[in-house]
């Protein structure tokens, strides 16, 4: 059934959408953290190089002095015959590096200088390139290095990426030092991690989709069973009610004929309420049948829809005039529709009944039928006292009524527009309701044209 298929489709769609959002958040967070960690590590290395004038400190900085303890050595070993540096200055320099966050507890290891590929460029205050150090890289020549440096200086940024190099700009007293650290491998690893995580997520989505597709039938089976029982009950109860209602109506007519003075208000009231119950029963049965498969409820043929709509609308001209309403019909001639003619005429009747019931005194009702591109558009417009726009999406809900315009005094039951929606859906069309000013209602049905 169409309703069950729509329910199953919505359940699968919502489940997959929720899973996709969760996976997107997880994968996005993991990749962002991975990228930021890579950038942070690169910034630490470039900052260390900048603080050491474009080179790495000696091996003791990385915790591998002669004592092998992993700490700075206050008395580093020197080659024989070499005079030791002033201890105070050496200790101050090491303490300064420690204060900047380097040394003990940092992310550097003894292999960091050997794993890092970088080059440096020095630009004087007059803008000339005074020095280019390419000893630690082979992929860049002096001209390319100077071009990178000038591009970075023109950007005005102190750090960032240019191609696959992470750079830092350090202004000194007489010149500017630019350090470029090659992060090509790290960026390639980050890209591979991103692609791998996306691939795993897509594979997971596909696996979950197949599982939900296989299990969704079992998940909604209780609802399907309950819905089938409800629909069967409505149909059976409607047929069972027809007989007693017909008997009551016949008995009322017999009693009315036996009255000497003719009409009796009590008998007339019985006949009126019996007619209302008969109408309600017929509408419930029609609604139940309209929700079955189209092939079993509609006889689909090509028919002149212009003539059918015109015939159905003509019967409402008299009631509109008797109530003091202004009714106009604008029907484009010679339109043909592939569908069930009886159901389309029923649709026109439902929309016109709805318009007659809720149009304000002296108001307007307009019906139009016209081709709109590849569709045929049926529109019924009527004025009213007022209508809550928030209620418009619910007008096609079964038994729905608004306090302002749909109450029991009009004689409606709140299922007419539900039947109209079922008829339009059965023809693979769409129906909607709108109000431009809050004091009118426009119901539009769109059918696929030939």
Secondary structure as the mmCIF struct_conf table of DSSP 4:
data_model
#
loop_
_struct_conf.conf_type_id
_struct_conf.id
_struct_conf.beg_label_comp_id
_struct_conf.beg_label_asym_id
_struct_conf.beg_label_seq_id
_struct_conf.end_label_comp_id
_struct_conf.end_label_asym_id
_struct_conf.end_label_seq_id
HELX_RH_AL_P HELX_RH_AL_P1 UNK A 2 UNK A 51
TURN_TY1_P TURN_TY1_P1 UNK A 52 UNK A 53
BEND BEND1 UNK A 54 UNK A 55
HELX_LH_PP_P HELX_LH_PP_P1 UNK A 56 UNK A 58
HELX_RH_3T_P HELX_RH_3T_P1 UNK A 59 UNK A 62
TURN_TY1_P TURN_TY1_P2 UNK A 63 UNK A 63
TURN_TY1_P TURN_TY1_P3 UNK A 66 UNK A 67
BEND BEND2 UNK A 69 UNK A 71
BEND BEND3 UNK A 74 UNK A 75
TURN_TY1_P TURN_TY1_P4 UNK A 80 UNK A 81
HELX_LH_PP_P HELX_LH_PP_P2 UNK A 82 UNK A 86
HELX_RH_AL_P HELX_RH_AL_P2 UNK A 87 UNK A 99
TURN_TY1_P TURN_TY1_P5 UNK A 100 UNK A 101
BEND BEND4 UNK A 103 UNK A 103
TURN_TY1_P TURN_TY1_P6 UNK A 104 UNK A 105
BEND BEND5 UNK A 106 UNK A 107
TURN_TY1_P TURN_TY1_P7 UNK A 110 UNK A 111
HELX_RH_AL_P HELX_RH_AL_P3 UNK A 112 UNK A 115
STRN STRN1 UNK A 118 UNK A 124
TURN_TY1_P TURN_TY1_P8 UNK A 125 UNK A 126
BEND BEND6 UNK A 127 UNK A 127
STRN STRN2 UNK A 129 UNK A 133
TURN_TY1_P TURN_TY1_P9 UNK A 135 UNK A 136
BEND BEND7 UNK A 138 UNK A 139
HELX_RH_AL_P HELX_RH_AL_P4 UNK A 142 UNK A 155
TURN_TY1_P TURN_TY1_P10 UNK A 156 UNK A 156
BEND BEND8 UNK A 158 UNK A 158
STRN STRN3 UNK A 159 UNK A 162
TURN_TY1_P TURN_TY1_P11 UNK A 163 UNK A 164
STRN STRN4 UNK A 165 UNK A 171
BEND BEND9 UNK A 173 UNK A 174
STRN STRN5 UNK A 175 UNK A 182
HELX_RH_AL_P HELX_RH_AL_P5 UNK A 184 UNK A 219
BEND BEND10 UNK A 220 UNK A 220
HELX_RH_AL_P HELX_RH_AL_P6 UNK A 221 UNK A 258
TURN_TY1_P TURN_TY1_P12 UNK A 260 UNK A 261
BEND BEND11 UNK A 262 UNK A 262
HELX_RH_AL_P HELX_RH_AL_P7 UNK A 265 UNK A 290
TURN_TY1_P TURN_TY1_P13 UNK A 291 UNK A 291
BEND BEND12 UNK A 292 UNK A 292
HELX_RH_AL_P HELX_RH_AL_P8 UNK A 294 UNK A 297
STRN STRN6 UNK A 301 UNK A 304
HELX_RH_AL_P HELX_RH_AL_P9 UNK A 305 UNK A 314
TURN_TY1_P TURN_TY1_P14 UNK A 315 UNK A 316
HELX_RH_AL_P HELX_RH_AL_P10 UNK A 317 UNK A 322
TURN_TY1_P TURN_TY1_P15 UNK A 323 UNK A 324
STRN STRN7 UNK A 326 UNK A 331
TURN_TY1_P TURN_TY1_P16 UNK A 333 UNK A 334
STRN STRN8 UNK A 336 UNK A 339
HELX_RH_AL_P HELX_RH_AL_P11 UNK A 341 UNK A 358
HELX_LH_PP_P HELX_LH_PP_P3 UNK A 359 UNK A 360
TURN_TY1_P TURN_TY1_P17 UNK A 361 UNK A 362
STRN STRN9 UNK A 364 UNK A 372
TURN_TY1_P TURN_TY1_P18 UNK A 373 UNK A 374
STRN STRN10 UNK A 375 UNK A 383
BEND BEND13 UNK A 385 UNK A 385
HELX_RH_3T_P HELX_RH_3T_P2 UNK A 389 UNK A 394
TURN_TY1_P TURN_TY1_P19 UNK A 395 UNK A 396
BEND BEND14 UNK A 397 UNK A 397
TURN_TY1_P TURN_TY1_P20 UNK A 398 UNK A 399
TURN_TY1_P TURN_TY1_P21 UNK A 403 UNK A 405
HELX_RH_3T_P HELX_RH_3T_P3 UNK A 408 UNK A 410
TURN_TY1_P TURN_TY1_P22 UNK A 411 UNK A 411
BEND BEND15 UNK A 414 UNK A 414
HELX_RH_AL_P HELX_RH_AL_P12 UNK A 416 UNK A 426
TURN_TY1_P TURN_TY1_P23 UNK A 427 UNK A 428
STRN STRN11 UNK A 430 UNK A 434
BEND BEND16 UNK A 436 UNK A 439
STRN STRN12 UNK A 440 UNK A 448
#
